[in-house]
Amino acid sequence: MENRPIILVVDDSSANLTLCRGLLCKEYDVRLAKSGRIALSALSKIRPDVILLDIEMPDMSGFEVLEAINKKPEFSDTPVIFVTFHATEKHVIKAMELGSFSYIVKPFDEATLQTKIRLALKTKSECMASAGNR
């Protein structure tokens, strides 16, 4: 089996999970989590290369999920991209303050999603390479 980057998509909407899987499955190993708690549990089993994270979910918000991820040093180099309907400046600022890599507002187009994922993977790879050269 080829070694494709793992993308963890966290969203409480089955339609959004299905959409993301359909858009990404040709290029990536796509894993889905329907809640923040499921996503955090999945992180004990997988090491995603990028996490796509919704903000508004019933059990815990995407912000709370990112705060929990930030407490796990083994995921410090994992880019998190928020994919959400929230387009307000306060949401974007909070996401950036928590250390998210990027922010995409729903509805989004495939080109934007693919570009931001590729940029996140490239940035992660460059950071890991420079860390190895220290």
C-alpha positions, 0 to 999 in steps of 0.5 A: 500500500502506498504511503499517502499523507493522512488527513483527519477531518473532524466535523459533526455533519455527515454531509461535510465529512462525505464531501471532504472524503470525496474531494480528498480520497484520491490523493490522501488517506482520509480519516473521519471523526464526527466529534471532537471527542472521537477525533481526540480518541483517534489521535491515540491510534493515528498520526495525521499529517493535517487536521481539518477541524470544524469549530461548531460541534455539539460535544466540544468546539473545534477550539477546545479540540485544538487546545487539547491537541496543543497539550500533546507534544507529539502533535506540535508539528501537525497543521490544523486547518479550521473549516467552518461557517464562522467568518467573523474576525473574532473567530479567525483571530481566536483560531490563529491565537490557538495556533491553527495553520489556516482557516477556510470558510464554508462553503469552500471550493476544492481548489482552496482546500487542496491548496491549503492542504498542500501548503500545510504539508509543505510547511510541515515537511520544511519544518521537520527538515530544518529541525533535523539539520540542527 
